[in-house]
Amino acid sequence: MKKTNAMRILEAEKVTYSTLSYTVDENHLDAMHAASELGIDAEQLFKTIVMITDEKELFVFCVPAAYDISLKKVRDLCSVKAIDLLPLSQLQKHTGYIRGGCSPLGMIHKYPTFIEESALLCNRIYVSAGIRGTMLCLDPQDLARLTEAEFVALI
């Protein structure tokens, strides 16, 4: 398996993690499909959502696959009037990742990051390893420490 930036970061920090791989379906790049393919609880698999404000600030959110992010909560959290998904055409430019393989770890730039607080109910969560078809399994506290994230209500 090819090492990703996210894996290198975890290894450099001596964080215990494991990986799971699944067959990528270009027609189903969503987190629910990944959870189903891997046979894991969709509340433990966290999708990475990158959003941009009306003032061009970027924020990263990790939310369980089974849920949608609350725009009201995100606007309040970021103290902005308008925030939307970063257009897919800009995702790789700003993060280094593509849709279906965007990890909260190892982005090109450091962005304010928030993890849905339900992650604290799990001993281990799954996030993208930085490539389509591979997930990292790690302690949510390790993810928060390495991304300098806060646990907040996002759903």
Beta strands, then each sheet from edge to edge (+ up, - down):
strand 1: 18-21
strand 2: 46-53
strand 3: 58-64
strand 4: 83-85
strand 5: 113-116
strand 6: 125-128
strand 7: 134-138
strand 8: 150-152
sheet 1: 1+ 7- 6+
sheet 2: 4+ 2- 3+ 5+ 8+
end
